[in-house]
Amino acid sequence: MLVLVMGLPILWLSLSALGATGAGGGLGAAMLPTALRETATLMGWVGLAAGGLGLVAAWLTTHFDFPGRRLFDWALILPLAVPTYLAAYSYVEFLDFTGPVQQALRALTGAETIRDYWFPQIKSPTGAALVLSLVLYPYVYVACRTFFLMQSGSVGAASRTLGASGLRTFFTIILPLSRPALVAGISLAMMEVLNDLGAVQYFGVNSLTAVIYSTWINRSNFGGAAQLAVTIVLIVAALILVEQRARRDRVYQLHRDSRVAPPRETLAGRHAAGASLFCGVLLVGGFGVPVGELVVLAVRNLGPNALEAALGAGLTTVLLAGAGALLTVGIGLFAARIGGARGSRGAHAAIRVATLGYAIPGTVLALGLLQPLGQADLWINRASMALFDWRPGLVLSGSVAALLYVYAIRFLAVSHSTLDAAMRRRGEQMLDAGRVLGVTGWRLLLSVDLPSLSPALLSAATLVFVEIVKELPATLLLRPLGVETLATMVYARANVSLFTEAALPALGIVLVGVLPVILATRFSDRRIG
């Protein structure tokens, strides 16, 4: 039942894609080559750039000591708090003709118009790849950093003892050994690119997600959009298989004694300066520039009207995120219980399928929910008219219920993984002892089960809450009329070039995301140590 409920969007899209004929199917097929080409190009460049940046940063912070290393060690993960669409809007404001960079350039050169000098166009596929790489490299950084901290330093030390240079050791030892972590991190970054809607639209990239949105909303062609959406699902499935294969290959890793940290070589002179500069540029590029631009614009537009609008959208966002977090954690707790250590193989397989929603773009999930929920509303209205002579209207589609449903599908994996890990660490002995003492049912749940899981429940709820606050595509497509969240407010203002008015709610989204990112880093450090 859980698989059917959570897998409804993908099942419906698959049937719709197979049934699309005529104009719908032709339009999807006509747009597919361009969308595939631009999506593959963007994913490839982001994968290469984010993979290289994240790997080098992780190698530097785990293998060397240099000025600022302690700060960079945890701070380099901060760009994860900046949603891709916010980074896109911020960088365009920062680097555009009216931005501070080009203003300073004109002041230095005496130029007056864009014809008097050359400056790269930020609103382009190249600009999209650059900005997305700067905010997505932490996926690779976190994976590789964890990998390096769990490895023995003996291999690298032996290589240096035999006379190999630092670069040769990196390319012949570090890079091959880190391949599983590198592939896993790059796969996650690529899936984020595939999920993105706001940034790719703003940069003018005809990605699959952007074309799906345009096909559905602007052309009212559900069949063509469904075909494109199924293509995305197949790409995601391929990325998941690649990532799982990379994790299976980890049997070739060399593990270390967890009580002994890997040795770090102290850098000096230009090498120390180069390492500090590299990490500093990454931190400023991925976090400093977007957040700094948001702060400047928010202060410039600060006033009663801006505060009132931001607070209204913020309250709606908090209520939706809170309700979504409670629902998702509740379902995650149920899934963790039936798929725990004592669960059957069938239960484990069902849970794996039910938690795949986190890898599916929000645009695809929203597309797959609209029609079935609309059909369910039709049945509800017919039944209520027959029984009570009353028409309730849109009960599921176009309501808060649809948003909460898509949030539960999208972020079930986040809550389930957290709670499942906590349950496995706790074990079943405590619950067995309660049953022996005669405590069963709801009493066992409320007096033993939930209290023993309270830290994990709070952690899961916090993570899901933050994810919902940042979520844009599904909220944009399924929100009821008149409902405005921080993310949709930013999108609406930025799309009509009113980013100054969008800066305050955008800053609120970033601030909500910073604390969990820092806490996650600290928690990861404790587990590694």
C-alpha positions as CSV (number, residue, x, y, z in Angstrom):
1,M,0.0,0.0,0.0
2,L,2.8,2.4,0.9
3,V,4.5,1.7,-2.5
4,L,1.3,2.4,-4.3
5,V,0.6,5.7,-2.5
6,M,4.2,6.9,-2.9
7,G,4.7,5.6,-6.4
8,L,1.4,7.0,-7.8
9,P,3.0,10.0,-9.7
10,I,5.5,7.8,-11.5
11,L,2.9,5.1,-12.3
12,W,0.4,7.7,-13.6
13,L,3.1,9.4,-15.7
14,S,4.2,6.2,-17.2
15,L,0.7,5.3,-18.3
16,S,0.1,8.8,-19.6
17,A,3.4,8.8,-21.6
18,L,2.4,5.4,-23.2
19,G,-1.0,6.7,-24.0
20,A,0.1,10.0,-25.5
21,T,-0.5,10.1,-29.2
22,G,-1.0,12.6,-32.0
23,A,0.1,16.2,-31.2
24,G,1.0,15.4,-27.6
25,G,3.4,12.6,-28.4
26,G,4.8,14.5,-31.4
27,L,5.5,17.6,-29.4
28,G,7.3,15.6,-26.7
29,A,9.4,13.8,-29.3
30,A,10.2,17.1,-31.1
31,M,11.5,18.8,-28.0
32,L,13.3,15.8,-26.5
33,P,16.5,16.0,-28.5
34,T,17.2,19.7,-27.6
35,A,16.2,19.1,-24.0
36,L,18.4,16.0,-23.7
37,R,21.3,17.7,-25.3
38,E,21.2,20.8,-23.1
39,T,20.5,18.8,-20.0
40,A,23.3,16.4,-20.7
41,T,25.7,19.2,-21.4
42,L,24.9,21.1,-18.3
43,M,25.0,17.9,-16.1
44,G,28.3,17.0,-17.7
45,W,30.0,20.3,-17.0
46,V,28.6,20.6,-13.5
47,G,29.6,17.0,-12.8
48,L,33.2,17.7,-13.9
49,A,33.5,21.1,-12.2
50,A,31.8,20.2,-9.0
51,G,33.7,16.8,-8.9
52,G,37.1,18.5,-9.4
53,L,36.4,21.3,-6.9
54,G,35.0,19.1,-4.2
55,L,37.7,16.4,-4.5
56,V,40.6,18.9,-4.4
57,A,39.0,20.8,-1.4
58,A,38.5,17.5,0.5
59,W,42.0,16.4,-0.3
60,L,43.5,19.7,1.0
61,T,41.5,19.9,4.2
62,T,42.1,16.3,5.2
63,H,45.7,15.8,4.1
64,F,47.4,19.2,4.8
65,D,47.6,21.9,7.4
66,F,47.5,25.5,6.1
67,P,46.2,28.9,7.3
68,G,42.4,28.7,7.7
69,R,42.1,24.9,7.4
70,R,40.0,24.6,10.6
71,L,37.6,27.2,9.2
72,F,37.4,25.8,5.7
73,D,37.0,22.2,7.0
74,W,33.4,22.9,8.1
75,A,32.6,26.1,6.2
76,L,33.1,24.7,2.8
77,I,29.8,22.8,3.2
78,L,27.8,26.1,3.7
79,P,26.9,26.5,0.0
80,L,24.4,23.6,0.6
81,A,22.3,26.2,2.4
82,V,21.9,28.3,-0.7
83,P,19.3,26.8,-3.1
84,T,20.4,26.8,-6.7
85,Y,17.8,29.3,-7.9
86,L,18.9,31.8,-5.2
87,A,22.5,31.5,-6.3
88,A,21.4,32.1,-9.9
89,Y,19.5,35.2,-9.1
90,S,22.3,36.5,-6.8
91,Y,25.0,36.0,-9.4
92,V,23.1,37.7,-12.2
93,E,22.5,40.7,-10.0
94,F,26.2,40.6,-9.0
95,L,27.7,40.2,-12.4
96,D,25.1,41.9,-14.7
97,F,25.5,45.3,-16.3
98,T,24.0,47.1,-13.3
99,G,25.9,45.0,-10.8
100,P,28.8,46.1,-8.7
101,V,31.4,44.2,-10.7
102,Q,30.6,45.9,-14.0
103,Q,30.1,49.2,-12.3
104,A,33.6,49.0,-10.9
105,L,34.9,48.0,-14.3
106,R,33.3,51.0,-16.0
107,A,34.7,53.3,-13.3
108,L,38.2,52.0,-13.8
109,T,38.2,52.0,-17.6
110,G,36.0,55.0,-18.2
111,A,33.6,53.0,-20.3
112,E,30.0,54.2,-20.5
113,T,28.1,51.5,-22.4
114,I,28.4,47.8,-22.9
115,R,29.8,48.4,-26.4
116,D,32.9,50.1,-24.8
117,Y,34.2,46.9,-23.2
118,W,33.7,43.1,-23.2
119,F,32.3,41.2,-20.3
120,P,31.2,37.5,-20.3
121,Q,27.4,37.0,-20.4
122,I,26.4,35.4,-17.1
123,K,22.8,34.5,-18.3
124,S,24.0,31.7,-20.5
125,P,24.6,27.9,-20.3
126,T,28.2,28.6,-19.3
127,G,27.1,30.9,-16.5
128,A,24.6,28.3,-15.4
129,A,27.3,25.6,-15.2
130,L,29.6,27.9,-13.3
131,V,27.0,29.0,-10.7
132,L,25.6,25.5,-10.2
133,S,29.0,24.0,-9.7
134,L,29.9,26.6,-7.1
135,V,26.9,25.7,-4.9
136,L,26.8,21.9,-5.6
137,Y,30.5,21.0,-5.1
138,P,29.7,20.4,-1.3
139,Y,28.0,17.1,-2.3
140,V,31.4,15.9,-3.6
141,Y,33.3,17.6,-0.8
142,V,31.3,15.9,1.9
143,A,31.5,12.4,0.3
144,C,35.2,12.6,-0.4
145,R,36.1,14.3,3.0
146,T,34.3,11.5,4.9
147,F,36.1,8.9,2.7
148,F,39.5,10.4,3.4
149,L,38.9,10.7,7.1
150,M,38.0,7.1,7.3
151,Q,41.1,5.9,5.4
152,S,44.6,5.0,6.5
153,G,47.3,7.6,5.6
154,S,49.9,4.8,5.1
155,V,49.4,4.5,1.3
156,G,49.9,8.2,0.7
157,A,52.8,8.4,3.1
158,A,54.5,5.4,1.5
159,S,54.1,7.1,-1.9
160,R,55.8,10.3,-0.7
161,T,58.5,8.2,1.0
162,L,59.3,6.5,-2.3
163,G,59.9,10.0,-3.8
164,A,56.5,10.7,-5.5
165,S,55.5,14.4,-5.5
166,G,52.3,15.6,-4.0
167,L,50.6,15.9,-7.5
168,R,51.8,12.5,-8.6
169,T,50.5,11.0,-5.3
170,F,47.2,12.7,-5.9
171,F,46.7,11.4,-9.4
172,T,48.1,7.9,-8.9
173,I,46.9,7.1,-5.4
174,I,44.3,9.5,-4.0
175,L,42.2,9.8,-7.2
176,P,41.8,6.1,-7.9
177,L,41.0,5.3,-4.3
178,S,38.4,8.0,-4.0
179,R,36.5,6.9,-7.1
180,P,33.5,5.5,-5.2
181,A,33.0,8.6,-3.1
182,L,33.7,10.8,-6.1
183,V,31.1,9.1,-8.2
184,A,28.5,9.2,-5.4
185,G,29.0,12.9,-4.8
186,I,28.9,13.7,-8.6
187,S,25.7,11.6,-9.0
188,L,24.0,13.7,-6.2
189,A,25.1,17.0,-7.8
190,M,23.8,15.8,-11.2
191,M,20.5,14.9,-9.7
192,E,20.2,18.4,-8.2
193,V,20.9,19.8,-11.7
194,L,18.2,17.6,-13.1
195,N,15.7,18.7,-10.3
196,D,16.4,22.5,-10.8
197,L,13.8,24.7,-12.3
198,G,14.3,28.3,-11.3
199,A,18.1,28.5,-12.1
200,V,17.9,26.9,-15.5
201,Q,15.0,29.0,-16.6
202,Y,16.7,32.2,-15.4
203,F,19.9,31.3,-17.3
204,G,17.9,30.4,-20.5
205,V,18.8,26.7,-20.5
206,N,16.2,24.4,-22.1
207,S,16.7,21.6,-19.7
208,L,14.3,18.7,-19.4
209,T,12.7,20.2,-16.2
210,A,12.3,23.6,-17.8
211,V,10.8,22.1,-21.0
212,I,8.4,20.0,-18.9
213,Y,7.2,23.1,-17.1
214,S,6.8,25.0,-20.4
215,T,5.1,22.1,-22.1
216,W,2.6,21.6,-19.3
217,I,1.9,25.2,-18.2
218,N,2.4,27.2,-21.3
219,R,1.2,24.7,-23.9
220,S,-1.3,22.7,-21.8
221,N,0.1,19.5,-23.3
222,F,0.1,16.9,-20.5
223,G,1.0,14.0,-22.8
224,G,4.2,15.6,-24.1
225,A,5.2,16.7,-20.6
226,A,4.6,13.1,-19.3
227,Q,6.9,11.7,-22.0
228,L,9.6,14.1,-21.0
229,A,9.0,13.4,-17.3
230,V,9.4,9.6,-17.9
231,T,12.7,10.4,-19.6
232,I,13.9,12.2,-16.5
233,V,12.9,9.2,-14.3
234,L,15.0,6.9,-16.6
235,I,18.0,9.3,-16.2
236,V,17.6,9.3,-12.5
237,A,17.4,5.5,-12.4
238,A,20.7,5.4,-14.3
239,L,22.4,7.8,-11.9
240,I,21.1,5.8,-8.9
241,L,22.5,2.6,-10.4
242,V,25.9,4.2,-11.0
243,E,26.0,5.5,-7.5
244,Q,25.0,2.1,-6.0
245,R,27.6,0.4,-8.1
246,A,30.2,2.9,-6.8
247,R,29.2,2.2,-3.2
248,R,29.4,-1.6,-3.8
249,D,33.0,-1.1,-5.0
250,R,34.0,0.3,-1.6
251,V,35.2,-3.1,-0.6
252,Y,38.5,-2.0,-2.2
253,Q,39.0,0.8,0.4
254,L,41.7,0.7,3.0
255,H,40.2,1.3,6.4
256,R,42.0,2.9,9.3
257,D,41.9,2.6,13.1
258,S,39.2,5.2,14.0
259,R,41.2,6.3,17.0
260,V,44.0,7.6,14.9
261,A,43.5,10.5,12.6
262,P,45.2,10.5,9.2
263,P,48.4,12.4,9.3
264,R,48.5,15.9,7.8
265,E,51.5,17.5,6.1
266,T,52.1,21.1,7.1
267,L,52.3,23.4,4.0
268,A,54.4,26.5,3.9
269,G,55.1,29.4,1.6
270,R,53.3,29.5,-1.8
271,H,51.8,26.0,-1.3
272,A,50.1,27.2,1.9
273,A,49.0,30.4,0.2
274,G,47.7,28.4,-2.8
275,A,45.7,26.0,-0.6
276,S,44.2,28.9,1.4
277,L,43.4,30.8,-1.7
278,F,41.7,27.9,-3.4
279,C,39.5,27.1,-0.4
280,G,38.8,30.8,0.1
281,V,37.7,31.3,-3.5
282,L,35.4,28.3,-3.2
283,L,33.8,29.5,0.0
284,V,33.3,33.1,-1.3
285,G,32.0,31.9,-4.6
286,G,29.6,29.3,-3.3
287,F,28.4,31.2,-0.2
288,G,29.9,34.6,0.2
289,V,28.8,36.2,-3.1
290,P,25.2,34.9,-3.0
291,V,24.6,35.7,0.6
292,G,26.5,39.0,0.5
293,E,24.4,40.1,-2.5
294,L,21.2,39.1,-0.7
295,V,22.2,41.1,2.4
296,V,23.0,44.2,0.4
297,L,19.8,44.1,-1.7
298,A,17.6,43.3,1.4
299,V,19.0,46.2,3.3
300,R,18.5,48.5,0.3
301,N,14.8,47.4,0.0
302,L,14.1,47.2,3.8
303,G,10.8,48.8,4.7
304,P,7.4,48.2,6.2
305,N,5.9,46.8,3.0
306,A,8.8,44.5,2.3
307,L,8.8,43.2,5.8
308,E,5.0,42.7,5.8
309,A,5.2,40.7,2.5
310,A,8.2,38.6,3.7
311,L,6.6,37.9,7.1
312,G,3.3,36.8,5.4
313,A,5.1,34.4,3.1
314,G,7.4,33.3,5.9
315,L,4.4,32.4,8.1
316,T,2.8,30.4,5.3
317,T,6.1,28.7,4.7
318,V,6.6,27.8,8.3
319,L,3.1,26.4,8.6
320,L,3.4,24.3,5.4
321,A,6.9,23.1,6.3
322,G,5.8,22.2,9.9
323,A,2.8,20.3,8.7
324,G,4.8,18.6,5.9
325,A,7.6,17.7,8.4
326,L,5.1,16.1,10.8
327,L,3.4,14.1,8.1
328,T,6.6,13.0,6.5
329,V,8.3,12.0,9.8
330,G,5.1,10.1,10.7
331,I,5.2,8.1,7.5
332,G,9.0,7.7,7.8
333,L,8.5,6.3,11.3
334,F,5.9,3.8,10.0
335,A,8.2,2.8,7.1
336,A,11.2,2.3,9.5
337,R,9.1,0.1,11.8
338,I,7.9,-2.2,9.1
339,G,11.2,-2.3,7.3
340,G,13.5,-2.6,10.3
341,A,15.9,-5.3,11.2
342,R,13.1,-7.8,11.7
343,G,11.3,-6.8,8.5
344,S,10.8,-9.2,5.6
345,R,12.6,-9.0,2.3
346,G,9.4,-7.8,0.7
347,A,9.1,-5.0,3.2
348,H,12.7,-3.9,2.6
349,A,12.1,-3.9,-1.1
350,A,8.9,-1.9,-0.7
351,I,10.6,0.7,1.4
352,R,13.4,1.1,-1.1
353,V,10.8,1.8,-3.8
354,A,8.7,4.1,-1.7
355,T,11.7,6.3,-0.8
356,L,12.8,6.9,-4.4
357,G,10.9,10.1,-4.5
358,Y,13.8,12.1,-3.2
359,A,15.7,11.4,-6.4
360,I,12.8,12.5,-8.6
361,P,12.5,16.2,-9.5
362,G,9.6,18.0,-7.9
363,T,8.3,19.1,-11.3
364,V,7.9,15.4,-12.3
365,L,6.1,14.5,-9.0
366,A,3.8,17.5,-9.3
367,L,3.0,16.6,-12.9
368,G,2.2,13.0,-11.9
369,L,-0.1,14.0,-9.1
370,L,-2.2,16.7,-10.8
371,Q,-4.5,14.4,-12.9
372,P,-5.0,11.5,-10.3
373,L,-5.8,14.0,-7.6
374,G,-8.2,15.8,-9.9
375,Q,-9.9,12.6,-10.8
376,A,-10.2,11.8,-7.1
377,D,-11.8,15.2,-6.5
378,L,-14.3,14.4,-9.3
379,W,-15.3,11.2,-7.5
380,I,-15.5,12.9,-4.1
381,N,-17.8,15.6,-5.6
382,R,-20.0,13.1,-7.3
383,A,-20.4,11.1,-4.2
384,S,-21.1,14.1,-2.0
385,M,-23.7,15.4,-4.5
386,A,-25.4,12.0,-4.5
387,L,-25.4,11.6,-0.7
388,F,-25.7,15.1,0.7
389,D,-26.5,17.3,-2.4
390,W,-23.3,19.3,-1.6
391,R,-20.3,19.9,-3.8
392,P,-17.1,20.4,-1.7
393,G,-14.9,21.6,-4.6
394,L,-11.2,20.9,-4.9
395,V,-10.5,18.8,-1.8
396,L,-7.2,17.3,-3.0
397,S,-5.9,19.0,-6.2
398,G,-5.2,22.7,-5.9
399,S,-5.2,22.4,-2.1
400,V,-2.8,22.2,0.8
401,A,-3.4,18.5,0.9
402,A,-1.8,18.2,-2.6
403,L,1.3,20.1,-1.3
404,L,1.6,17.9,1.8
405,Y,1.2,14.8,-0.3
406,V,4.0,15.8,-2.7
407,Y,6.3,16.8,0.2
408,A,5.8,13.4,1.8
409,I,6.7,11.6,-1.4
410,R,9.7,13.9,-2.1
411,F,11.3,13.9,1.3
412,L,10.3,10.5,2.8
413,A,13.8,9.2,2.2
414,V,15.2,12.0,4.4
415,S,13.1,11.1,7.4
416,H,13.2,7.3,6.9
417,S,17.0,7.1,6.6
418,T,17.4,9.1,9.8
419,L,14.9,7.1,11.8
420,D,15.9,3.7,10.4
421,A,19.6,4.4,11.4
422,A,18.5,5.4,14.9
423,M,16.3,2.3,15.3
424,R,19.2,0.0,14.2
425,R,21.5,1.7,16.7
426,R,19.0,1.4,19.5
427,G,18.0,-2.2,18.8
428,E,14.9,-4.0,19.9
429,Q,15.9,-5.0,23.4
430,M,14.3,-2.0,25.0
431,L,11.0,-2.7,23.3
432,D,11.2,-6.4,24.1
433,A,11.7,-5.5,27.8
434,G,8.6,-3.3,27.7
435,R,6.5,-6.1,26.2
436,V,7.7,-8.5,28.9
437,L,6.6,-6.0,31.5
438,G,3.1,-5.9,29.9
439,V,3.5,-2.6,28.1
440,T,2.1,-3.0,24.6
441,G,0.3,-1.0,21.8
442,W,0.0,2.7,22.2
443,R,1.5,2.7,25.7
444,L,4.7,1.1,24.4
445,L,4.8,3.6,21.5
446,L,4.3,6.7,23.7
447,S,6.3,5.6,26.8
448,V,9.3,3.7,25.3
449,D,9.5,3.8,21.5
450,L,9.1,7.6,20.8
451,P,11.1,8.9,23.8
452,S,14.0,6.7,22.9
453,L,13.9,8.0,19.3
454,S,13.3,11.7,20.2
455,P,16.8,13.0,19.0
456,A,16.3,11.2,15.7
457,L,12.7,12.4,15.4
458,L,13.9,16.0,16.0
459,S,16.7,15.6,13.5
460,A,14.5,14.1,10.8
461,A,11.8,16.8,11.3
462,T,14.4,19.6,11.1
463,L,15.9,18.2,7.9
464,V,12.6,17.8,6.3
465,F,11.4,21.2,7.4
466,V,14.5,22.9,5.8
467,E,14.0,20.9,2.6
468,I,10.4,22.0,2.3
469,V,11.3,25.6,3.0
470,K,13.8,25.5,0.0
471,E,11.6,23.4,-2.3
472,L,10.4,25.4,-5.4
473,P,9.1,23.3,-8.4
474,A,6.4,21.2,-6.7
475,T,5.2,24.1,-4.5
476,L,5.1,26.4,-7.5
477,L,3.0,23.9,-9.5
478,L,0.6,22.5,-6.9
479,R,0.1,25.5,-4.5
480,P,-3.5,26.7,-4.0
481,L,-4.5,30.1,-5.5
482,G,-3.3,32.9,-3.2
483,V,-0.8,30.8,-1.3
484,E,2.7,32.3,-1.4
485,T,5.7,30.8,0.2
486,L,9.2,32.3,0.5
487,A,10.4,30.2,-2.5
488,T,7.5,31.1,-4.8
489,M,7.7,34.8,-3.8
490,V,11.4,34.8,-4.7
491,Y,10.7,33.1,-8.0
492,A,7.8,35.4,-8.9
493,R,9.8,38.6,-8.2
494,A,13.0,37.5,-9.8
495,N,11.2,36.3,-13.0
496,V,10.1,39.9,-13.6
497,S,13.5,41.4,-12.7
498,L,12.4,42.6,-9.3
499,F,15.1,40.7,-7.4
500,T,15.6,43.6,-5.0
501,E,12.1,42.9,-3.7
502,A,12.9,39.2,-3.6
503,A,16.1,39.6,-1.6
504,L,14.6,39.6,1.9
505,P,12.6,36.4,1.5
506,A,15.5,34.8,-0.2
507,L,17.8,35.7,2.7
508,G,15.2,34.1,5.0
509,I,15.5,30.8,3.1
510,V,19.3,30.8,3.4
511,L,19.3,31.6,7.1
512,V,16.8,28.7,7.7
513,G,19.2,26.3,5.9
514,V,22.5,27.4,7.5
515,L,22.0,25.9,11.0
516,P,21.1,22.4,10.0
517,V,24.1,22.3,7.6
518,I,26.5,23.3,10.4
519,L,24.9,20.8,12.8
520,A,25.1,18.0,10.1
521,T,28.8,18.7,9.7
522,R,29.5,18.5,13.4
523,F,27.4,15.3,13.8
524,S,29.4,13.8,10.9
525,D,32.7,14.7,12.6
526,R,31.6,12.9,15.8
527,R,30.6,9.8,13.9
528,I,33.9,9.7,12.0
529,G,36.0,10.2,15.1
